[in-house]
């Protein structure tokens, strides 16, 4: 490792310390995190199996839900194994390029999840506000285009964050990352050079993707509520509203946790560092845990299929 004027030139290895200030209890923190990961894997995998095996669930709403479940599995798997390696086995070191790759994967899957939530909101909007055209608009071909578009948007907008770090930042004050995973700003702040471009682009991506998605999701649900409340029959209003409750819960859970974590990390200067890290961890771990539970409880078709699976196992 080459040092120049007290700085480190292009370090090959970074050290993740986990949760600063809570190093002595990280082993115990890893237990509920591991439990959340196992439940998230089981719940989302079960969701994928049910949607794949039941032809009656091969509809846009459930196919989007399958995309969300696959994204949740990938997102939590990007984080937990390395995090538990730090907490339980004292393996904090990671190659610099591997750390950048993890950072890109995390932010890419976050953006994909946001895009899928937007697609789900638009699906409910057309299904409730213009039901006669729903089948002609949301064809399998259009769903494929949405899936590819969401992935490309996330991957292409996230790639410059990685490139700007790799190509612009050569000298680092330290190789110790005060985080439990490779987060963009946590890596950028290690640099001994001007990081304004990196900060500005990070904010640009956050507000371009999340801001755009939140605005259109909110407008979709406002229009949905107006349509639902104008329905003449009470039963029709309840049925239409019930199809949206699970989506609204997941939407609020994802974006409220995300914005709280985002703003405390950048502007909460008086908040202890371990609060920042815990919030960041929960933002990435709670949605994959809760999403299959919310949809399993609030969606009758999925609830019926899950009970059918377990009852058939009991009878056998």
C-alpha positions as CSV (number, residue, x, y, z in Angstrom):
1,X,0.0,0.0,0.0
2,X,1.7,3.2,-1.2
3,X,1.5,6.3,1.1
4,X,2.1,9.9,0.0
5,X,1.9,12.9,2.2
6,X,-0.1,11.0,4.8
7,X,-2.6,9.7,2.3
8,X,-3.0,6.3,0.8
9,X,-2.8,5.9,-2.9
10,X,-5.4,3.6,-4.4
11,X,-5.8,1.2,-1.5
12,X,-6.3,-2.4,-2.6
13,X,-8.2,-3.3,0.6
14,X,-10.8,-1.5,2.7
15,X,-11.8,-2.4,6.3
16,X,-15.5,-2.3,7.3
17,X,-15.8,-1.9,11.1
18,X,-19.5,-2.7,11.3
19,X,-21.5,-0.4,13.6
20,X,-19.2,2.2,15.2
21,X,-19.8,2.5,18.9
22,X,-21.5,-0.9,19.2
23,X,-18.6,-3.2,18.3
24,X,-18.9,-5.0,21.7
25,X,-22.5,-6.0,21.0
26,X,-22.3,-6.6,17.3
27,X,-22.3,-10.4,17.8
28,X,-25.8,-10.1,19.4
29,X,-27.0,-7.6,16.8
30,X,-26.2,-10.2,14.2
31,X,-28.7,-12.6,15.6
32,X,-31.9,-10.7,14.8
33,X,-30.4,-9.5,11.5
34,X,-29.8,-13.2,10.6
35,X,-33.3,-14.1,11.6
36,X,-34.7,-11.2,9.5
37,X,-32.6,-12.5,6.5
38,X,-33.8,-16.1,6.9
39,X,-37.5,-15.0,7.2
40,X,-37.1,-12.7,4.1
41,X,-35.5,-15.5,2.1
42,X,-38.2,-18.0,3.1
43,X,-41.1,-15.5,2.6
44,X,-40.0,-14.2,-0.8
45,X,-39.0,-17.7,-2.1
46,X,-42.4,-19.0,-1.1
47,X,-44.1,-16.1,-2.8
48,X,-42.1,-16.8,-6.0
49,X,-43.0,-20.5,-5.9
50,X,-46.7,-19.8,-5.4
51,X,-46.9,-17.3,-8.2
52,X,-45.0,-19.5,-10.6
53,X,-47.0,-22.7,-9.8
54,X,-50.5,-21.1,-9.9
55,X,-51.6,-20.1,-13.4
56,X,-54.4,-18.0,-11.9
57,X,-51.7,-15.7,-10.5
58,X,-50.1,-15.0,-13.8
59,X,-51.5,-11.5,-13.9
60,X,-49.6,-8.2,-13.9
61,X,-50.1,-7.4,-10.2
62,X,-48.7,-10.8,-9.1
63,X,-45.9,-10.8,-11.7
64,X,-44.8,-7.4,-10.4
65,X,-44.9,-8.9,-7.0
66,X,-42.7,-11.8,-8.1
67,X,-40.2,-9.2,-9.5
68,X,-40.3,-7.4,-6.1
69,X,-39.7,-10.7,-4.3
70,X,-36.7,-11.6,-6.5
71,X,-35.3,-8.1,-6.0
72,X,-35.7,-8.3,-2.2
73,X,-33.8,-11.7,-2.2
74,X,-31.0,-10.2,-4.2
75,X,-30.8,-7.0,-2.2
76,X,-30.6,-8.7,1.2
77,X,-28.1,-11.3,-0.1
78,X,-25.8,-8.5,-1.2
79,X,-25.6,-7.3,2.4
80,X,-26.2,-9.9,5.0
81,X,-23.4,-12.5,4.4
82,X,-20.6,-10.0,4.5
83,X,-22.3,-8.1,7.4
84,X,-22.5,-11.4,9.5
85,X,-18.9,-12.1,8.6
86,X,-18.0,-8.8,10.3
87,X,-20.3,-9.3,13.3
88,X,-19.6,-13.0,14.0
89,X,-16.3,-14.0,12.4
90,X,-14.3,-10.8,12.6
91,X,-13.7,-10.6,8.8
92,X,-13.8,-6.9,8.2
93,X,-11.5,-6.7,5.2
94,X,-12.8,-6.5,1.6
95,X,-11.1,-5.7,-1.7
96,X,-11.6,-2.2,-2.9
97,X,-13.1,-3.3,-6.2
98,X,-15.3,-5.8,-4.5
99,X,-16.5,-3.1,-2.2
100,X,-17.4,-0.8,-5.1
101,X,-19.2,-3.7,-6.8
102,X,-21.3,-4.3,-3.6
103,X,-22.1,-0.6,-3.5
104,X,-23.3,-0.6,-7.1
105,X,-25.4,-3.8,-6.5
106,X,-27.1,-2.3,-3.4
107,X,-28.0,1.0,-5.1
108,X,-29.0,-0.8,-8.3
109,X,-31.4,-3.2,-6.5
110,X,-32.8,-0.3,-4.4
111,X,-33.6,1.6,-7.6
112,X,-35.1,-1.5,-9.2
113,X,-37.4,-1.9,-6.2
114,X,-38.5,1.7,-6.5
115,X,-39.2,1.2,-10.2
116,X,-41.2,-1.9,-9.5
117,X,-43.3,-0.1,-6.9
118,X,-44.0,2.6,-9.5
119,X,-45.1,-0.1,-12.0
120,X,-47.4,-1.6,-9.4
121,X,-49.0,1.7,-8.7
122,X,-49.6,2.3,-12.4
123,X,-51.0,-1.2,-12.8
124,X,-53.5,-0.5,-10.0
125,X,-54.3,2.9,-11.5
126,X,-55.2,1.4,-14.9
127,X,-57.1,-1.5,-13.3
128,X,-59.3,0.8,-11.2
129,X,-59.6,3.9,-13.2
130,X,-59.7,2.4,-16.7
131,X,-60.5,-1.3,-16.2
132,X,-61.7,-2.0,-19.8
133,X,-58.2,-1.2,-21.2
134,X,-56.2,-2.9,-18.5
135,X,-55.8,-6.2,-20.3
136,X,-54.8,-4.5,-23.6
137,X,-52.2,-2.2,-22.0
138,X,-50.6,-4.6,-19.5
139,X,-49.7,-7.4,-21.9
140,X,-46.8,-9.9,-21.2
141,X,-44.7,-8.0,-23.8
142,X,-45.3,-4.7,-22.0
143,X,-44.5,-6.3,-18.6
144,X,-41.2,-7.5,-20.1
145,X,-40.4,-4.1,-21.4
146,X,-41.2,-2.6,-18.0
147,X,-38.9,-5.1,-16.2
148,X,-36.0,-4.5,-18.7
149,X,-36.5,-0.7,-18.5
150,X,-36.5,-0.7,-14.7
151,X,-33.3,-2.7,-14.6
152,X,-31.5,-0.7,-17.2
153,X,-32.5,2.6,-15.6
154,X,-31.1,1.5,-12.2
155,X,-27.9,-0.1,-13.6
156,X,-27.0,2.8,-15.9
157,X,-27.8,5.6,-13.4
158,X,-25.9,3.8,-10.7
159,X,-22.8,3.0,-12.8
160,X,-21.4,6.6,-12.8
161,X,-21.2,6.5,-9.0
162,X,-18.8,3.6,-9.2
163,X,-16.9,5.2,-12.1
164,X,-16.5,8.6,-10.4
165,X,-15.0,6.9,-7.3
166,X,-12.7,4.6,-9.3
167,X,-11.5,7.3,-11.8
168,X,-11.5,10.5,-9.8
169,X,-10.5,9.5,-6.2
170,X,-7.0,8.3,-6.0
171,X,-5.8,9.4,-2.5
172,X,-7.6,8.4,0.7
173,X,-7.1,9.5,4.2
174,X,-7.9,6.1,5.7
175,X,-9.0,2.6,4.5
176,X,-11.4,2.2,7.5
177,X,-15.0,2.4,6.5
178,X,-17.3,3.3,9.4
179,X,-20.1,1.2,8.1
180,X,-21.4,-2.4,8.0
181,X,-21.6,-2.5,4.2
182,X,-20.1,-0.5,1.3
183,X,-22.3,2.6,1.2
184,X,-21.6,5.3,-1.4
185,X,-21.1,8.3,0.9
186,X,-19.2,6.2,3.5
187,X,-16.6,5.4,0.8
188,X,-16.6,8.8,-0.8
189,X,-15.9,10.5,2.6
190,X,-12.6,8.5,2.9
191,X,-11.1,10.5,0.0
192,X,-8.5,13.2,0.6
193,X,-9.6,15.0,-2.6
194,X,-12.5,17.1,-3.8
195,X,-15.7,15.0,-3.5
196,X,-18.3,17.6,-4.5
197,X,-18.9,16.0,-7.9
198,X,-19.5,12.6,-6.2
199,X,-21.9,14.2,-3.7
200,X,-23.8,16.1,-6.4
201,X,-24.2,13.0,-8.6
202,X,-25.3,10.9,-5.6
203,X,-28.0,13.5,-4.8
204,X,-29.0,13.7,-8.5
205,X,-29.5,10.0,-8.7
206,X,-31.5,9.9,-5.5
207,X,-33.8,12.7,-6.4
208,X,-34.1,11.7,-10.1
209,X,-35.1,8.1,-9.4
210,X,-36.8,8.2,-6.0
211,X,-38.2,11.7,-6.5
212,X,-39.7,10.8,-9.9
213,X,-41.1,7.6,-8.6
214,X,-42.6,9.0,-5.5
215,X,-44.4,11.9,-7.4
216,X,-46.0,9.5,-9.9
217,X,-46.9,6.9,-7.3
218,X,-48.5,9.6,-5.2
219,X,-50.4,11.0,-8.2
220,X,-51.6,7.5,-9.1
221,X,-53.0,6.8,-5.7
222,X,-54.7,10.2,-5.5
223,X,-56.4,9.5,-8.8
224,X,-57.3,5.9,-7.5
225,X,-58.8,7.3,-4.3
226,X,-60.9,9.8,-6.2
227,X,-62.2,7.1,-8.5
228,X,-62.9,4.6,-5.6
229,X,-64.8,7.2,-3.5
230,X,-67.0,8.0,-6.6
231,X,-68.1,4.4,-7.0
232,X,-71.8,4.1,-6.3
233,X,-71.7,0.8,-4.4
234,X,-70.1,0.4,-1.0
235,X,-69.0,-3.2,-1.7
236,X,-67.3,-2.1,-4.9
237,X,-65.5,0.7,-3.0
238,X,-64.2,-1.7,-0.4
239,X,-63.1,-4.3,-2.9
240,X,-61.2,-1.7,-5.0
241,X,-59.6,-0.1,-1.9
242,X,-58.6,-3.5,-0.5
243,X,-56.6,-4.3,-3.6
244,X,-54.5,-1.1,-2.9
245,X,-53.9,-1.5,0.8
246,X,-51.0,-3.9,0.6
247,X,-49.3,-1.7,-2.1
248,X,-49.8,1.5,0.0
249,X,-48.2,-0.3,3.1
250,X,-45.2,-1.4,1.1
251,X,-44.9,2.0,-0.5
252,X,-44.9,3.8,2.8
253,X,-42.6,1.4,4.5
254,X,-40.0,1.6,1.7
255,X,-39.9,5.3,1.1
256,X,-40.4,6.5,4.7
257,X,-37.5,4.3,5.9
258,X,-35.4,5.4,2.8
259,X,-35.9,9.1,3.2
260,X,-35.4,9.0,7.0
261,X,-32.1,7.1,6.5
262,X,-31.0,9.3,3.6
263,X,-31.6,12.7,5.4
264,X,-30.2,11.6,8.7
265,X,-27.0,10.3,7.0
266,X,-26.4,13.6,5.2
267,X,-27.9,16.2,7.5
268,X,-28.2,14.7,10.9
269,X,-24.8,15.8,12.1
270,X,-25.8,15.6,15.8
271,X,-27.1,12.1,15.6
272,X,-24.7,9.4,16.8
273,X,-23.0,7.4,14.0
274,X,-24.5,4.1,15.2
275,X,-28.0,5.5,14.7
276,X,-27.1,6.3,11.1
277,X,-25.7,2.8,10.5
278,X,-28.6,1.0,12.2
279,X,-31.1,3.0,10.2
280,X,-29.3,2.2,7.0
281,X,-29.3,-1.5,7.8
282,X,-33.0,-1.5,8.7
283,X,-33.8,0.4,5.5
284,X,-32.2,-2.5,3.5
285,X,-33.4,-5.4,5.7
286,X,-37.0,-4.5,6.8
287,X,-38.7,-4.2,3.3
288,X,-37.5,-7.7,2.2
289,X,-38.8,-9.0,5.5
290,X,-42.2,-7.2,5.5
291,X,-43.1,-7.3,1.8
292,X,-44.1,-11.0,1.6
293,X,-45.8,-10.7,5.0
294,X,-47.9,-7.7,4.0
295,X,-48.9,-9.2,0.7
296,X,-49.5,-12.6,2.2
297,X,-51.9,-11.1,4.9
298,X,-53.6,-8.5,2.7
299,X,-54.0,-10.4,-0.6
300,X,-56.7,-13.1,-0.5
301,X,-55.4,-15.1,-3.5
302,X,-51.9,-15.4,-2.0
303,X,-53.2,-16.1,1.5
304,X,-55.4,-18.9,0.1
305,X,-52.5,-20.5,-1.8
306,X,-50.2,-20.3,1.2
307,X,-52.8,-22.0,3.5
308,X,-53.4,-24.6,0.8
309,X,-49.6,-25.4,0.6
310,X,-49.3,-25.9,4.4
311,X,-52.6,-27.7,4.8
312,X,-51.6,-30.2,2.0
313,X,-48.3,-30.7,3.9
314,X,-50.2,-31.4,7.2
315,X,-52.6,-33.8,5.5
316,X,-49.7,-35.8,3.9
